[in-house]
Structures are given as C-alpha cells and as structure tokens.
Amino acid sequence: MTDPLESADTEAQRQRYILDDTGFDEVPKRFRKFYRKWRGAGDSLAPNEVVCPVCKVVIRSTRELRPGDRIYCMPCMSRLIVVRGDGGRLEATVAY
C-alpha cells in the first residue's frame, strides 16, 4: 500500500517557501527557522504554518501544509498531525 503523503503527484503541487531565521532561541540554531512565537489573536498563519496546541509555538514548514501531514514540535517534543479545523484553518492535533 502506498502512502498518499509520499506520492510524487501531491509533492509536485505543493508550494515551497524560503524560511528566514526568526530568532526563536528555544531550539538549536539550525532549527530556529522552523519555529516562531505565536503573537496572539491578531497573528495570522501562512499556508506553511500551524500552531502547536501544547506549547503555543508556530511550526513552519518549507512546503505548504495539508491535512494528514505529520509534523514534530521540538520545543515540547510532541508529534502532531495536521487537520482542517471547524473554521477551515489548519490546526494540529497531538499524536503522542
């Protein structure tokens, strides 16, 4: 059985992003570009970002996130799965 997340067709259609270092100092230096602090209710998320429900840190990806993607939050060491929330926005649920 082939994992749909690993098929070449879905990967080719995903938008790619160039990440800048945001100064997030709670992880090692080489991983800082993948995280940023959540700035509250006025903060908006890009298609490559999702908020960790455990530690409220924004996890960033070099590719567009889609429901079913598995991501890792290094600050709280949680494995997360991306789902589409009630409002249509991407959210993360804790796998373990």
Beta strands, then each sheet from edge to edge (+ up, - down):
strand 1: 35-37
strand 2: 49-51
strand 3: 57-60
strand 4: 70-73
strand 5: 78-84
strand 6: 90-94
sheet 1: 1+ 3- 2+
sheet 2: 4+ 5- 6+
end
